[in-house]
């Protein structure tokens, strides 16, 4: 689900009826199970820095929200209100950027306190993918994730939208939608998974009632 900034650790999710979230070294070392079993669902995670992990999750009596963990195994604590989740890579000035269901954005201090509203807003029909390394932009993608898949840049200071990429395989035959997309913070590299479906059509003659 996430790779540490220095590439030495990865957050791995085991499959099964009771999934485990394991902090696993990418080289020598011992894995460490994180205390995330309280959540019913975790759909995103990212490293704030080498010593902290942010997860977007729901459960434990709360609706969806973002939680901060002190690594290697501190208890998760909320950093956004219920219904608001953080944007991957958006940490800066002691706060993360959170997005509400209506697309409004605000900075939420990690140490608590009132959120700081932002002028930008995620347009309807788009979702935030990640923040840029310099903190000026958020990459946003279209929903539903059809083919080709359009990705724009949202300027946080002004709310201005500019086109970035149209993602598509060279051969569009049978390609229907993008399943997963990963971007680097500088926007210089990306990877995505897409669905491709083929069907055969048959003509049957001579049918009788």
N, C-alpha and C positions, 0 to 999 in steps of 0.2 A: 504493500500500500504506500510506502514512503521510503526514501533513501536519505540518509543523513548528509549534510552539506559536504563533509569530507569523504563521503563514499565508504566509510568503514562499517556502517551498520544499516540494516534494513528492517522495517517493520513488516513481518510476515504474518499472514492469517492462515491458520490451519482449517481444513474443511471438516465437516461432521456436524452432528446434532448440537454439540456445544463447542463452537469454534474458540480457539485460543489465539491471543495476539502476542506474538513473540518478537522481542528485539534480538535480532540475529547478527552476529559479526559477519562481514563479507570475507574476512580472513581468519586467522587463528583466534580462538576465544570461545567462550561459553554463551549459549543463548539464554535469554532472561524473559520469563513470562510477565507481561504487564497486567495490572489489576483493572482490566476492562470488561470483566464478566458481568458487571452490573448493567451494561447497556444491552438493549434488545437489538439494536441495529447501529452499525458504524459504516458510513458510506464514504468517508474521506479522512485523510490524515496527512499531516506535513510537519516537518521539523522546523520549529521556530529558530533554533540554533542547535549546537551540539548537545546541550543539556536539557532541552525542552521539546515536547511534542504536543501538537494541537490535533484534536480529533473532532470531527463533526458527527454527532451521535444523538440518539434518543433512547430513553429508558430511565429507570430509577425514579419513576413518577414525574418526569419532566418531558415536555415535547422536545423537538429538535433544537440543538444548540451546539456551541463550541466549548470544548473543555481543554484545560492545560494540564500537562503532566510534567513533573520534575523527574528526569531520568536519573537512574535506571528504573525506578519503580514507585514514584510518589503517587498518592491518590489523586484522581482527576478532580479538578475544581472548575466551576463554570466561569467563562470569560465573556459570554454574551447572554442576553436575556433569552427566554424561550422563544422559539420561532425564528431566531436570527442566527445565521452561521457565518463563520469567517471565510475570507477569500485566501486561498493558498498563496503563500509568499508575501502577504501584505503587512508583515510586521515592520514597524518603524515608529520612532518617537515614543516608545513605551506602550504602543497600542497596536491592535489589529483592526483591519477594516472588516466590518460585518455588513451583510446584505439582508434586508427584510424581504418578506414575500412580495411586497409591492415594488421592489427594486430600489428603495431608498438606501443610501449608504451612510455609514457613520464610523468614526474611530472609537473603539472600545478599549479603555486603559486596562492593562493586565492587572494592575494593582487596585482596581475598582475606581469608582467615580462616575460622573455623568459622561455619557457618550458625546462626541463632538460631531455634529451633523456635517455632511459634505455636500457640495453643490451638484456633484454628478449623480446620475441615477441610471441603473441598468434598465434599458428599454424593455417594454413588454415583448415576450417571445424570445428573449435572450437570457443566457445564464453566464455568470462569471466563471472563467476557467482558471486563471491565476493572475497575480500581479506581476508587473515587470520589476526587474532588479532595482531600478532607480526610483521606484515608487510613484512614477508619473502616470502609468497606465494600468488598466486591467484588460486582459484579453477576454472577450466575450464571444460565445458561440450561439448559434440559432437552435431553437427547440421547436418541433422535433428535429433530431439530427439526421436530416435527409442527405441526399447525394446529388451534386457535390455539396460539401459542408462549408458554410461560410463562417470565417472568424474575423472579427473586427477588433479595433483597439478603442477603448473608452478612456479619454483623458480625464483624470480625477479632478483637476483644478477647474475645468470648464464644462465638463459633460459632453464634449465634442466626440463624435464617433467617426473613425476613419477606417476604410477597408484594410485588411491585412493579408489574408490568404483565402483562396478557394481550394479546399482539400478534396482530391479525387484521384482514384487510380487511373493509370493510362488507358486501361480498357474498362469502360463503364458497363459492359455486358453483365447483367444480373446484379450489379452493385446497387444496394438499396439504401443503406444508412451507415453512419459512423457509430461504432459501439463505444469506443474509448479513445481519448485524445490526451497526450502528454506534451507539454511545452517546456522548453528551457526558459529561465528567467530573462535572458537577453533576447529571446525570440529568434535566435539563430538556428535552432534545431527543434524538430517536433517528430512525433510518432503517433500513429493512430491505427486502430483496428476497425475494419468495416465488414459488413455482411454481404455475401454474394450468394445468390440463389438461382439455380437453374431448374427449369421444368420442361417436360416433354408433353406435347399435345398429340393425342391420338384420335384418328377418325375410325369409328366402328360402323361397319355397314352390315346390312342384312339382319338387323334386329327384328325379333318377332315378339308380339305381346304374350 
